C-alpha cells in the first residue's frame, strides 16, 4: 500500500520537476502546467520591465521551459531596447554582415550578392558561372584552366599532377621522388640529373633546348645558350611588356615562346636548316640574314607542334656579343608577342590538315601592317627609353638614328609603310627595320596631338578584338601629315 501511494505521488510531482516532460504532457493537466508557466513568464516580464539584463534572464527561463512563442516576444523586447544586443540577435537567428543585422538568411544573401556585384563591377570584374572573375582570367576559365594555390593557371591534367605531388621544374613535370634532386640544384637532362655545368653542355644542341619560363610566366625561352644567358634573355623579354602595351594596347594572356641560339653559326643553321642532316628550315623568307632576330614561321617541334616564334642569338663569348645579344633577344620576344596577338588561325588549321605550310596564306591572314609588326619589335630592341638612374633616356634612339644615317637618308614614310624586306638587299632591309622602330617611337614618345589621337583610337579597336583597318588607315594618314614632326623628333 505504501508503494502504490509513493508511485502516485511521483506521477503528480515529476511533471513539475522536469520541464521537458511538462511540455510534452497532454490533456487537462498539461494545459494547467502551460498556463502556470505562461503566468510565471508574464510575471517575470513585468518585473524585468525595460531592464535588458533582466529580460535576458527571462529569455533563459523561456529556453529552460521550452516557451518558444514567449521567447520570441522577450527577444523582440530586448532588441527594441538594445538593437545591437549580439546574443539576442543571434538567438533570434539574425545575421550580422556589413555593419548591420539581417533578420533572415534570404535578406542577408540578397544584400551580400548586391554588394558583391557593385564592388565587382567597380573593380572591373565580370561574372562567369556564378563567380566574379578578372577579365584577364575569363579566357583561361573558358579554356578549362584552373588556378593553383600559388596563382598559376594550369590545365585540368596539370592540376591533377600538382595534387599528386608532381612539381614543374622549368617546363618539365617531375615526380615527387625527384624533387630532392631539383632542390639540390641539379637539372634533369634526359633520364639523368646533372650539375649546372654538365647541363649547359647537354643543352647546347637545338634538339635539347633549355625550356625555361620567365619569372612572370609571360615568356618561355627555348635556348641553347648557357642557362645564365637564357635567364638574362627572359628578363630582357619581360621588360618589353610595358612598351608593347603602350604600342598595341594589350599583350597575350598566355605565355609565348621565343628561341635563343648560342652563336650566329647555330642561328644561321637553325634558320636555313641543314639538308645534309635532313634538318628542315624554320623560315621561308630568309630574314635571319638581315638581322640578329627573325620570325621562324616554319618552326615545328619533333611532335609536329607549330612553334611560330621569334628567334635570336646571344653569343656570350665577347662584350659585343653580350651587348647585341640582349637586344636581339628583346626583338625576338616582341615578334612572338605580336604573332600571338595577330595569328593566322585559318592558315595553321590548313597546315595541320594538309601537313604542308602555305607561307602566302599565313602572311595574307595578318591584320597588323608589317611596318607596325616589325616596328614594335624594333622599338623594343633599340628605341625603348632607358630608365636607369642618371642615364640618358634616349641614348638608344640616338644610337639607332646614327645607324640609319650611316646607311643613307631616312626613307619616306610611304616607303616604310610598304616595308619591302628582302634578302637581296640586306642593308636596306635592316635600315627599314630600324626606321620602322623610329616611327613607333614617334607614336608613343612623340608629342604630335593628331598622331596620338589616332594611335589611341587604334589601340582601343585592336584591344576590343574587332576590325581595326579603318583606324590603321587613319593612323597612317596622320603620320604622313606629321612627317616633318617625325623627322624633327628623330633628327633625320
C-alpha positions as CSV (number, residue, x, y, z in Angstrom):
1,X,0.0,0.0,0.0
2,X,2.8,2.4,0.8
3,X,4.4,1.6,-2.6
4,X,1.3,2.5,-4.6
5,X,0.9,5.8,-2.8
6,X,4.6,6.6,-3.4
7,X,4.1,5.9,-7.2
8,X,1.0,8.1,-7.3
9,X,2.9,10.9,-5.6
10,X,5.8,10.5,-8.0
11,X,3.4,10.8,-11.0
12,X,2.0,14.0,-9.6
13,X,5.3,15.6,-8.7
14,X,7.7,14.7,-11.6
15,X,6.0,16.7,-14.3
16,X,6.5,19.9,-12.4
17,X,10.1,19.0,-11.6
18,X,11.2,18.0,-15.2
19,X,10.4,20.9,-17.6
20,X,10.8,18.8,-20.8
21,X,8.2,16.3,-19.6
22,X,5.9,19.1,-18.7
23,X,6.0,20.5,-22.3
24,X,5.4,17.0,-23.7
25,X,2.4,16.3,-21.5
26,X,-1.1,16.3,-22.9
27,X,-4.6,16.7,-21.6
28,X,-6.1,18.9,-19.0
29,X,-3.1,18.6,-16.7
30,X,-0.7,19.7,-19.4
31,X,-2.9,22.7,-20.1
32,X,-2.8,23.6,-16.5
33,X,1.0,23.5,-16.5
34,X,1.4,25.6,-19.6
35,X,-0.9,28.2,-18.1
36,X,1.1,28.2,-15.0
37,X,4.4,28.6,-16.9
38,X,2.9,31.4,-19.0
39,X,1.7,33.2,-15.9
40,X,5.2,32.9,-14.5
41,X,6.6,34.3,-17.7
42,X,4.2,37.3,-17.7
43,X,5.2,37.9,-14.0
44,X,8.9,37.8,-14.9
45,X,8.4,40.1,-17.9
46,X,6.6,42.6,-15.8
47,X,9.3,42.5,-13.1
48,X,12.1,42.9,-15.8
49,X,10.4,46.0,-17.3
50,X,12.9,47.8,-19.6
51,X,16.0,46.2,-17.9
52,X,17.8,44.4,-20.7
53,X,19.8,42.2,-18.4
54,X,16.7,41.1,-16.5
55,X,14.9,40.5,-19.8
56,X,17.8,38.3,-20.9
57,X,17.2,36.2,-17.7
58,X,13.6,35.9,-18.8
59,X,14.9,34.6,-22.2
60,X,16.9,32.0,-20.3
61,X,13.8,31.0,-18.4
62,X,11.9,30.6,-21.7
63,X,14.6,28.4,-23.1
64,X,14.6,26.2,-20.0
65,X,10.9,25.6,-20.1
66,X,10.6,25.5,-24.0
67,X,8.4,28.6,-24.2
68,X,9.1,29.3,-27.8
69,X,6.4,31.9,-28.6
70,X,7.1,33.7,-25.3
71,X,10.8,33.7,-26.0
72,X,10.3,35.4,-29.4
73,X,8.4,38.1,-27.5
74,X,11.1,38.7,-25.0
75,X,13.8,38.7,-27.7
76,X,11.9,41.4,-29.6
77,X,11.7,43.4,-26.5
78,X,15.4,43.2,-25.9
79,X,16.3,44.1,-29.5
80,X,13.9,47.1,-29.4
81,X,15.7,48.4,-26.3
82,X,19.2,47.5,-27.5
83,X,19.3,47.0,-31.3
84,X,22.9,45.8,-31.1
85,X,22.4,43.2,-28.4
86,X,24.5,40.4,-30.0
87,X,23.2,37.5,-28.0
88,X,19.5,38.4,-28.6
89,X,20.1,38.9,-32.3
90,X,21.9,35.6,-32.7
91,X,19.2,33.8,-30.6
92,X,16.6,35.3,-33.0
93,X,18.5,33.8,-36.0
94,X,19.7,37.2,-37.2
95,X,22.9,37.5,-39.2
96,X,25.4,40.3,-38.8
97,X,27.1,41.5,-42.1
98,X,28.3,44.8,-43.5
99,X,27.8,46.5,-40.1
100,X,24.1,45.6,-40.0
101,X,21.8,42.9,-38.8
102,X,19.6,40.9,-41.2
103,X,16.5,39.1,-39.9
104,X,16.7,36.3,-42.4
105,X,19.3,34.4,-44.4
106,X,17.3,35.3,-47.6
107,X,17.7,39.1,-46.9
108,X,21.3,38.6,-45.9
109,X,22.2,36.7,-49.1
110,X,20.3,39.3,-51.3
111,X,22.2,42.2,-49.7
112,X,25.5,40.3,-49.9
113,X,25.0,39.5,-53.6
114,X,24.1,43.1,-54.4
115,X,27.1,44.4,-52.5
116,X,29.5,41.9,-54.2
117,X,28.1,42.8,-57.6
118,X,28.6,46.5,-57.0
119,X,32.2,46.0,-55.8
120,X,33.0,43.5,-58.5
121,X,31.8,45.9,-61.3
122,X,33.7,48.8,-59.7
123,X,36.8,46.6,-59.8
124,X,36.2,45.7,-63.5
125,X,35.3,42.1,-62.8
126,X,32.9,40.0,-64.9
127,X,30.6,37.1,-63.9
128,X,31.4,33.6,-65.1
129,X,29.4,30.6,-63.9
130,X,28.2,32.4,-60.8
131,X,31.6,33.7,-59.8
132,X,33.2,37.2,-60.3
133,X,36.5,36.9,-62.2
134,X,39.0,39.3,-63.7
135,X,38.6,39.8,-67.4
136,X,42.2,38.6,-68.0
137,X,41.2,35.3,-66.4
138,X,38.0,34.8,-68.4
139,X,39.6,33.2,-71.5
140,X,41.6,30.9,-69.2
141,X,38.5,29.8,-67.4
142,X,36.6,29.2,-70.7
143,X,39.6,27.2,-71.9
144,X,39.1,24.9,-68.9
145,X,42.1,26.1,-66.9
146,X,42.3,26.1,-63.1
147,X,44.3,28.3,-60.8
148,X,46.6,26.7,-58.3
149,X,47.2,27.9,-54.7
150,X,50.3,29.9,-55.9
151,X,48.4,31.6,-58.7
152,X,49.4,29.5,-61.7
153,X,46.9,28.7,-64.4
154,X,47.1,25.1,-65.4
155,X,45.1,22.5,-67.3
156,X,42.9,20.0,-65.5
157,X,45.6,17.4,-66.2
158,X,48.3,19.6,-64.7
159,X,46.1,20.4,-61.7
160,X,45.7,16.7,-61.1
161,X,49.5,16.2,-61.3
162,X,50.1,19.0,-58.8
163,X,47.5,17.5,-56.4
164,X,49.5,14.2,-56.6
165,X,52.8,16.0,-55.6
166,X,54.3,16.4,-59.1
167,X,56.4,19.6,-59.5
168,X,57.0,21.8,-62.5
169,X,60.8,22.1,-62.9
170,X,61.4,24.7,-65.6
171,X,58.7,23.4,-68.0
172,X,59.1,19.7,-67.1
173,X,57.0,17.8,-64.7
174,X,59.0,15.7,-62.2
175,X,57.8,13.1,-59.9
176,X,57.6,13.7,-56.1
177,X,60.6,11.4,-55.5
178,X,62.7,13.6,-57.9
179,X,62.1,16.9,-56.1
180,X,65.1,16.4,-53.9
181,X,67.4,16.4,-57.0
182,X,65.9,19.7,-58.2
183,X,66.2,21.2,-54.7
184,X,69.9,20.2,-54.8
185,X,70.3,22.5,-57.8
186,X,70.5,19.8,-60.4
187,X,68.7,19.6,-63.8
188,X,67.0,16.7,-65.5
189,X,68.7,16.0,-68.8
190,X,67.0,13.0,-70.5
191,X,66.9,10.5,-67.7
192,X,69.9,11.9,-65.8
193,X,70.1,14.6,-63.2
194,X,73.2,16.8,-63.9
195,X,75.0,19.7,-62.2
196,X,74.7,23.1,-64.0
197,X,78.0,22.9,-65.9
198,X,77.1,19.5,-67.4
199,X,73.5,20.6,-68.0
200,X,74.8,23.6,-70.0
201,X,76.8,21.2,-72.2
202,X,73.8,18.9,-72.7
203,X,71.5,21.8,-73.8
204,X,73.9,23.1,-76.5
205,X,72.1,21.4,-79.3
206,X,68.8,22.5,-80.8
207,X,67.1,19.1,-80.2
208,X,68.0,19.6,-76.5
209,X,66.8,23.1,-75.8
210,X,66.7,24.5,-72.3
211,X,63.0,25.2,-71.8
212,X,62.7,27.9,-69.1
213,X,59.7,30.1,-68.0
214,X,60.2,33.7,-67.1
215,X,59.6,34.8,-63.5
216,X,56.2,36.2,-64.5
217,X,55.4,33.3,-66.9
218,X,54.7,35.6,-69.8
219,X,57.6,34.0,-71.8
220,X,59.1,30.6,-72.3
221,X,62.6,30.6,-73.8
222,X,63.9,27.6,-75.8
223,X,67.7,28.2,-75.5
224,X,70.9,26.5,-76.4
225,X,72.9,29.2,-74.5
226,X,74.2,28.6,-71.0
227,X,71.3,28.8,-68.5
228,X,72.6,32.1,-67.1
229,X,72.3,33.8,-70.5
230,X,68.8,32.3,-71.1
231,X,67.6,33.8,-67.8
232,X,69.0,37.2,-68.8
233,X,67.2,36.9,-72.1
234,X,63.9,36.2,-70.2
235,X,64.5,39.3,-68.0
236,X,65.0,41.4,-71.1
237,X,61.9,39.9,-72.7
238,X,59.8,40.7,-69.6
239,X,60.9,44.3,-69.8
240,X,59.3,44.7,-73.2
241,X,55.8,44.1,-71.8
242,X,55.0,47.7,-70.7
243,X,56.2,49.1,-74.1
244,X,54.1,46.6,-76.1
245,X,51.1,47.7,-74.1
246,X,51.9,51.3,-74.9
247,X,52.2,50.4,-78.6
248,X,49.4,47.9,-79.2
249,X,47.2,48.3,-76.1
250,X,47.4,44.7,-74.9
251,X,49.5,41.6,-74.5
252,X,48.6,37.9,-74.7
253,X,47.1,36.3,-71.6
254,X,49.1,33.1,-72.3
255,X,52.9,32.6,-72.2
256,X,54.7,33.0,-75.6
257,X,57.8,31.2,-76.7
258,X,60.9,32.6,-78.3
259,X,64.1,30.9,-79.3
260,X,67.7,31.8,-78.3
261,X,70.7,30.3,-80.0
262,X,74.3,30.4,-78.7
263,X,76.1,31.6,-81.8
264,X,75.5,33.2,-85.2
265,X,76.5,30.0,-86.9
266,X,74.0,27.9,-85.0
267,X,71.4,30.7,-85.6
268,X,72.0,30.5,-89.3
269,X,71.8,26.7,-89.4
270,X,68.6,26.8,-87.4
271,X,67.0,29.3,-89.8
272,X,68.1,27.7,-93.1
273,X,68.2,24.1,-92.0
274,X,70.8,21.5,-93.0
275,X,69.9,19.2,-95.8
276,X,72.9,17.0,-95.2
277,X,71.4,16.1,-91.9
278,X,67.8,16.2,-93.0
279,X,67.2,19.2,-90.8
280,X,64.3,21.4,-92.2
281,X,64.5,25.2,-92.2
282,X,62.5,27.2,-89.7
283,X,61.9,30.2,-92.0
284,X,61.0,30.8,-95.7
285,X,61.6,34.5,-96.1
286,X,65.4,34.4,-95.3
287,X,65.1,37.5,-92.9
288,X,67.6,35.9,-90.5
289,X,70.3,37.1,-92.8
290,X,69.1,40.7,-92.4
291,X,69.2,40.9,-88.6
292,X,70.1,39.1,-85.4
293,X,66.5,38.1,-84.8
294,X,63.7,36.8,-87.2
295,X,60.3,35.2,-87.0
296,X,60.5,31.4,-87.5
297,X,57.2,30.8,-89.2
298,X,58.3,27.2,-90.1
299,X,59.5,26.2,-86.7
300,X,57.8,22.8,-85.8
301,X,58.8,20.5,-82.9
302,X,59.6,16.9,-83.4
303,X,55.9,16.2,-82.5
304,X,54.8,18.5,-85.3
305,X,53.7,21.2,-82.9
306,X,53.9,24.6,-84.6
307,X,56.0,27.0,-82.6
308,X,55.9,30.0,-84.9
309,X,58.1,32.2,-82.7
310,X,60.7,34.9,-82.7
311,X,64.3,33.6,-82.7
312,X,67.6,35.4,-81.9
313,X,71.1,34.5,-81.0
314,X,73.2,35.7,-78.0
315,X,76.9,35.0,-78.3
316,X,78.2,35.5,-74.8
317,X,81.9,34.9,-75.8
318,X,82.5,38.6,-76.3
319,X,81.4,42.0,-75.0
320,X,79.9,42.9,-78.3
321,X,78.1,39.6,-78.4
322,X,76.6,40.3,-75.0
323,X,75.6,43.8,-75.9
324,X,73.8,42.8,-79.1
325,X,72.5,39.5,-77.7
326,X,70.2,41.2,-75.2
327,X,68.9,43.5,-77.9
328,X,68.3,40.6,-80.3
329,X,66.5,38.7,-77.5
330,X,64.1,41.6,-77.0
331,X,63.4,41.8,-80.7
332,X,62.6,38.0,-80.9
333,X,60.4,38.2,-77.8
334,X,58.5,41.1,-79.2
335,X,58.0,39.3,-82.5
336,X,56.5,36.3,-80.6
337,X,54.1,38.7,-78.7
338,X,52.9,40.3,-81.9
339,X,52.3,36.9,-83.5
340,X,50.3,35.8,-80.5
341,X,48.2,38.9,-80.8
342,X,47.8,38.7,-84.6
343,X,47.9,35.0,-85.5
344,X,46.9,33.1,-88.7
345,X,44.5,30.5,-87.4
346,X,43.0,29.5,-90.8
347,X,46.4,29.0,-92.4
348,X,47.6,27.0,-89.4
349,X,44.5,24.8,-89.4
350,X,45.1,24.1,-93.1
351,X,48.7,23.3,-92.2
352,X,47.6,20.7,-89.7
353,X,45.2,19.1,-92.2
354,X,47.4,19.1,-95.3
355,X,50.8,18.6,-93.5
356,X,52.3,21.5,-95.5
357,X,52.9,25.1,-94.8
358,X,51.5,27.9,-97.1
359,X,53.6,31.0,-96.4
360,X,51.4,33.2,-98.6
361,X,48.2,32.2,-96.8
362,X,50.0,32.6,-93.5
363,X,51.1,36.2,-94.3
364,X,47.9,37.2,-96.0
365,X,45.8,36.5,-92.9
366,X,47.7,39.0,-90.9
367,X,45.8,42.1,-89.9
368,X,48.6,44.3,-88.5
369,X,50.7,46.0,-91.2
370,X,54.3,44.9,-91.4
371,X,55.6,48.4,-90.5
372,X,53.8,48.1,-87.1
373,X,54.7,44.4,-86.6
374,X,58.4,44.9,-87.2
375,X,58.3,48.5,-85.8
376,X,57.1,47.1,-82.5
377,X,59.9,44.6,-82.3
378,X,62.4,47.3,-83.4
379,X,61.2,49.7,-80.7
380,X,61.5,47.1,-78.0
381,X,65.0,46.3,-79.2
382,X,66.6,49.6,-79.8
383,X,64.3,52.6,-79.1
384,X,63.0,51.9,-75.6
385,X,63.6,54.6,-73.1
386,X,66.5,53.9,-70.6
387,X,65.0,54.5,-67.2
388,X,68.2,53.8,-65.2
389,X,69.3,56.5,-62.8
390,X,71.4,59.2,-64.3
391,X,71.1,57.6,-67.8
392,X,70.2,59.4,-70.9
393,X,66.7,58.1,-71.6
394,X,67.1,58.4,-75.4
395,X,70.6,57.1,-75.7
396,X,69.4,54.1,-77.7
397,X,67.4,56.3,-80.0
398,X,70.4,58.4,-80.8
399,X,72.5,55.3,-81.5
400,X,69.8,53.8,-83.7
401,X,69.3,57.1,-85.7
402,X,73.1,57.3,-86.2
403,X,72.9,53.8,-87.6
404,X,70.1,54.9,-90.0
405,X,72.2,57.9,-91.2
406,X,75.2,55.7,-91.8
407,X,73.2,53.8,-94.4
408,X,71.8,56.9,-96.2
409,X,69.0,59.3,-95.9
410,X,65.9,58.5,-93.9
411,X,63.3,56.8,-96.2
412,X,59.9,58.4,-96.8
413,X,57.0,57.1,-94.7
414,X,55.3,55.7,-97.8
415,X,58.4,53.6,-98.4
416,X,58.5,52.5,-94.7
417,X,54.8,51.7,-94.8
418,X,55.3,49.3,-97.8
419,X,58.0,47.5,-95.7
420,X,59.5,45.5,-98.5
421,X,62.0,43.4,-96.7
422,X,64.2,41.3,-98.9
423,X,67.4,39.2,-98.6
424,X,68.6,40.6,-101.9
425,X,69.3,43.9,-100.2
426,X,70.0,43.2,-96.5
427,X,71.4,46.6,-95.8
428,X,68.2,48.4,-97.0
429,X,66.1,45.8,-95.2
430,X,68.0,46.3,-92.0
431,X,67.6,50.0,-92.4
432,X,63.8,49.6,-92.9
433,X,63.6,47.6,-89.7
434,X,65.4,50.4,-87.9
435,X,63.3,53.1,-89.4
436,X,60.0,51.3,-88.5
437,X,61.2,51.4,-84.9
438,X,61.7,55.2,-85.1
439,X,58.1,55.6,-86.5
440,X,56.8,53.6,-83.5
441,X,59.0,55.7,-81.1
442,X,57.3,58.8,-82.6
443,X,53.9,57.2,-81.9
444,X,54.4,56.6,-78.2
445,X,57.2,59.1,-77.3
446,X,56.4,62.0,-79.7
447,X,54.1,64.9,-79.0
448,X,52.0,65.2,-82.1
449,X,48.4,65.5,-80.9
450,X,46.8,64.2,-84.1
451,X,49.0,61.1,-84.2
452,X,48.4,60.4,-80.5
453,X,44.7,60.7,-81.0
454,X,44.6,58.3,-84.0
455,X,47.0,55.9,-82.2
456,X,44.7,55.8,-79.1
457,X,41.7,55.0,-81.4
458,X,43.7,52.2,-83.0
459,X,44.6,50.7,-79.6
460,X,41.0,50.7,-78.5
461,X,39.9,49.0,-81.6
462,X,42.7,46.4,-81.5
463,X,42.1,45.7,-77.8
464,X,38.4,45.1,-78.4
465,X,39.2,42.4,-80.9
466,X,37.1,43.7,-83.9
467,X,38.1,45.2,-87.2
468,X,40.7,48.0,-86.9
469,X,41.6,48.5,-90.6
470,X,39.9,51.9,-90.6
471,X,41.9,53.0,-87.5
472,X,45.2,51.8,-89.1
473,X,44.4,53.9,-92.2
474,X,43.6,56.9,-90.1
475,X,46.8,56.5,-88.1
476,X,49.0,56.2,-91.3
477,X,47.3,59.3,-92.7
478,X,48.0,61.2,-89.5
479,X,51.7,60.1,-89.6
480,X,52.0,61.2,-93.2
481,X,50.7,64.6,-92.3
482,X,53.1,64.8,-89.4
483,X,56.2,63.5,-91.3
484,X,58.0,66.8,-90.7
485,X,57.5,66.4,-87.0
486,X,58.7,62.8,-87.2
487,X,61.9,63.8,-88.9
488,X,62.5,66.6,-86.3
489,X,61.7,64.1,-83.5
490,X,64.3,61.7,-84.8
491,X,66.8,64.3,-86.1
492,X,66.7,62.7,-89.5
